[in-house]
Amino acid sequence: MFHIATEEEIKSGKTTDIYFDRTVKILKAKGIIKKAMAEVHLKGFPQGWRWGILAGVEEVASLFKGLPVNVFCMDEGTVFHEYQPVLVIDGIYTDYCIYETALLGFLCQASGIATKTARCRMAAGDRLLISFGARRMHPAIAPMIERNAFIGGCDGVSVIKSAELLREDPSGTIPHALVIMFGDSAEAVKAFHEVIEPKVKRVCLVDTFCDEKFESLKAAEVMGDKLFGVRLDTPGSRRGDLLEICREVRWELDYRGYKNVKIIVSGGLNEHEIERLNEVVDGYGVGTAISAASTIDFSFDIMEIEGKPIAKRGKKSGSKQVYRCKSCFKYTVVPLHEKIGKCDCGGENESLLKPLIKDGKIVRDLPKPQDIRKYVLEQLKKIV
């Protein structure tokens, strides 16, 4: 009914590029059944990015579960840089060749979304950050989008199914449609308050009919201390400077004693606009910038055949390990057979490529999204 592949079709290799299927047929026909080690790494980030957040690992584990391969991978949520292998597969090449397309698809998009979210998180600081962008993408992948937005640093997600899978409550305010149906923003938020369960924060949308500051004051007068915040949704068609509009709203609310009312902004936001608005805004709903984030263009390349280093031009052959200093966050990539001591700063180095699958079995615990998110936020504190 919908133009999507099923889980079974992905797992069976039907979403592969045809040249991989043909490669397997050719190699088997010619009796070339060899063990190969291949790695996923990045040559360059989207413009302006200097680091990434690895995501999609749990789906990769499901993809390779049951196959006669060994997989080594960085923990999901790990900060990585260019030219660092983030995942390595070791096994008979014809056993895993057809999964390259799906493997890269899982990692490239998920990592792009998580990284964009982390950039927004860093820009927003401790302010509220909600994922609002599922409507810009195919609904079949809404849970994937919002899972990675969550682990990248969002405080909440808006889609019911996404929140259900995360075991979080969905986050949202009220749409313009509700205000239009009531004909008045204050009446709409009043009805929201009367009908919706108390644990949901009361946020009034204040840009449907009238000037935002007057709508905000009206909502505050009607709701009193029950009003958590007001939301300004600002598509490109809005006139005026958003920062100045928010300043006006804040001034008028504060002047009349409504200093507890938060200002939430959504519509066309990214990390750069967030930084500009932080002066006065208390929270953000970020949509397209996250859901349509640039993909991380990982590549997947053979680095060894039957234990002998080999690679195409522009790639460094041989198996490798990535180390990171626990103290100063310095990364070092070395051949797998080499060991390194402490960092120059005196801190301990930890190896980042760890066993994920051994002979088809998942050999390490897959953390909950909440734990991955915590790990991401801890690392972001160390990024300069």
N, C-alpha and C positions, 0 to 999 in steps of 0.2 A: 504493500500500500504506500509506503514511503521509500524514498530513494536512499536506502542505507544498507550496509552489509550487516549480517547477523554475527553474533559472537562465534558461532560455529564456522561461518564462512571465513572469518579472519583467522581463526585457529587452524583451519585446514589449508591455508595458504592461497585462498581464492582472491585475496586483495593484493596479490603481488604484481609487480610489473612483469610483463610477459617475457622479457629477456632473461629473467632469473629462472623461470620455468623452462625455457629453452636451454639455458646453461646446464641445468641439472640433467636434462635428457641427453645433451651432448657428452657431458662428462661420464655419465653412466654407460652410454653406448661405446665410448672409447676406453672404458675401464680405468678412468682416472678418479679413483676413490682415495682421497688424501685428507689427512688431518690438517686443518688450517686454523690459525688464530687471527681473529679480526677485531678491530677496535672502533669505537665510536668516539669521534673528537670533533672539535670545532676549529676552523681556520680563521674565522673572523666574525665579530658581532655586528648586529645592526648599527647604523651610524649613531654614535654618541654613547653606546653601551660599552662598559669596560669589564663587566662580570656577568655571570648568569646564575640562575637557580635551577638545579637539575630536578626535573619532575617527570612523571610518567613511569617511574620504576615499578610500581605495583602492577601496572598493566603489562609491562615487559615480562615480569616474573610469571604472570599467567600465560603469556604467549609461549614461553619456552618450557614451562612446566610439562614434564612427561617426555621431552625430547632428549636424546642421548648426547647432551652437551653440558659443558661447564660454563657458568657465567660469573664474572666478577664485575662489581659495580660500586660506584660511590653511593653513599646513603642518599635516599630521596631527600631533597631540600638542601643539598650541599652546594655551597658557592663554588663555582669553577671559573677558569679563565681559558683563553685561547691556547690551542696546541696541547691541551691536556686530555688524555684518554679518560672518558667518564664511565665507559663500559667496555668489557672485553668478553668475547665468546671464543671458546676453544672446543673443537670437535671436528668430525668429518664434515667437510664443507657442504657436500650435497645433502646433509641432514638439516642444515639451517639456512641454506642459500635463499630459499623462497620467502623467508621471513624478514628480509632486509627492509622491504617497503613498509611493512607494518611496524617494525621496530623503530625506524626513523620517524614514522608518523606519530607514534606514541610520544617519543622523546622531544621531537622538534616543536610541536604545538604546545604541549603541556609546559615545557620549559620556558617557552616564550611568554605564555600567560603568567606563570609564576614569577618570572623575572620582571615583567612590566608591573605586576602588582607590588612586588618588593620595592621597585623604584617609587611607586606612588606611596607606599607605606613609609619609606624614608622621608619623602617630602612632607607627608602629613604629620609625622611625629606621633604623638599620643592621641591625636584627634580621631574621631570615628571615621571608619572607612568601610563602605558597603559595596558589594558587587551588584551592579544594576544592568549588566550588559547582555544577558542571555537572549533577549529579544532580537539582537543583531546577528545571531547565528542560528544554524539549524537546531531545532529543539532536541533532536536525538543526542546531541553532544552537550546540552546544557549542564548536565551533572559533571562532565569532565571539565568544562570551562570553570564552573564555580568551585569544584574541588581544588583546582590549581590556583584559583584566585584566593581561596581560603588559606591554603598552605603558604602562599606567597605573602600573606599578611592582612588580608581583609578580615574585618571583625565579624562580618556576616554576609549571607547571600540571600537573594530574593526569591529564587525558584523553589517551590514546595518540594519537588523530588530531590533537588540538590541538597537542601537542608536535611531532608530525611536520611539520605545516604551518609551525610556528615554527622548525623545525630546532633544537630543544632536546630534551634528555632529559626524559621525564615524571617528575614528582615525586610521592612518596607513601610511606606507611609500611606498616602492616598493618591490616586491618580486624578488627572484633570477631569476625566469622565465623571467621577463621583461629584466633583464640585459643580460641573455643568448640569448634572442631573438635578442637583438641589438648587442650582442657581445662585449659590452663595458659599464662599469658602468656610466661613464661620459655622454656618448651619451644617455643612458637610462634616467638619471635624467634631461638632457636637454630636451628630448622629453616630459617627465612628466611636466616640467615647461611650455612648449609650449601648451600643451593640457588641463591640469587640472586647474580648477578655482584658482585664486590667493589666496583665503583665506586659502587654504591648504598649510601647511608648506612643504618646499622642503627639503627632507632628502634623501641622497644618500646611498644606500647599497654598502659597500666597501670591501666585503670579498668573492666575487664570483670567480674571476680569479687570482688576484695578491695580493701582500702584502698590508695589510690594510692602512699603512701610505702613500704609493705611490698612492693608489686609492683615498685616502682622499684628498691629495694634488691636484690630477688631477681634482677631482670634484670641489674643491674650486677655482681652476684656471678657469674652464669653467663657473661656476655659479657666481663667485664673491660674492657680498653682498646679492644675492638672495638665497644663500644656508643657510638654517637654521641649518642643522646638518648632521652628517654622522652616519650610523648605522652599528655596528659590530654584526653580528649574529653568535653565537659561540656554535654549537652543540658539543657533547662530542668528536667528531672525530678531532676537531681542535687541533693542536699542540701548545705548548708553554703556557705561563702563561698569562691569559686574562688581568690581571691588568697591567702587563708589556707592553703588546701590546697597551693597551689604553694609557699608559704613553708615549710610542713612538709616537703615533698618535697626542696626545696633544702637545708634544714638537715640532714636525715638523710643525704642523699648526701654533702654536704660533710664532715660529721662523720666519715664513714667513708673519706674520701679520694677520693671520686668527683666531684671538682670539675669534671672535664672533661666530665661528662655534661650535655647540654643539656636544658632543659625546653621542650617544644613543646606548645602549647595549640590546640584546635580546638573548634568547636561553638558556634553562636550568637554569634559575635564581630562587633563593628563597631569603628569607629575610637575610640569613646569607651571601650569595654571594653579595647581594646588599650592605651590610655594608662594605664588603671588598673593593668594587669597588668605594665607594663614594668619595674617594680621588680625582678622576679624571673624573668620569662619571656624565653626566648632566641629564640623563633620562633612563628609563627602560621599556622594553616591557616584561611583565611576562606572561607566558603561562600555562604550565601544573601544575606548583605549585599552581596556583589559581584554574584553572578549575577542577583539580583532587584533590582538597584539602581534607584532612581528614574530615570525617563527625563528627559532634558533636553528640555523642551517647546519646541523650536524652532518658529517659524512661517515660512512662505514667502509673500512678498508682492510684488506688482508695485510698482516704484518709478518706472519711466519707461515711456512708450509713444512710440515713434518719436522718442526723444531728449528728450521733454518730461516734466518731473517731475510725477508724480501718485501719490497713495497714499490708501488708506482712512484713516478717522479713527483717531487714536492712533498713526499711523506717520509717520516723517519721509521725505518724498519725495526723489527724486533719487539719482543714483549717488554712492557714497561710497568713501573709503579709510580704513583703520584704521592708525594709526602707533603704534609702541611704542618707548620710549626703551631703548636697549641697556644703559644704566647703572642708571637708577632704576626701570625697568619701568612708567613712567607711560604710559597709553594715551590717544590722541586720535583722535576721529572727525571728519573734515572732508569737505565736498563734494569729489568726485573732481577737479574742475578747480582746486582750491586746493592749494598746496604749503606745507609748513611747514619751518622751519629746525630748529636744534638745540633740544633740550629746555631748560627753565629751569635744569636742573642742569648744563648744558653737554654732556650726552651726545648721541650721534647717534640720530636717529629712523629706524627701519626700517619700511617698508610691509609689512603682513601679508597683504593680499589680492594674491595672485600668480597669473599665468596657470597654469591646470591643463589646460584643453582649448581648442584653437583650431581652429575649423571641423571639429570632430569628432575631432581628433587629440590624444592626450595629449602635452603639450609639456614636461613636466618629469619628472625621475626620481622614482619612488615608492620611498621609503626602506624598508629592511628593518625588521622589528619591533624588532630590537635597537637600531637607530639612533634610532627613534622613542622607545623607552623611555629611552635616554640623554638625548635632548632634553627629555623630560618631567622627568626627575630634575634636570637642570640648572636648569630653570625653577622647580621647587619650592623650590629653595634661596633664591629671590628673593621668595617669597611670605611676607608677614608675617602 
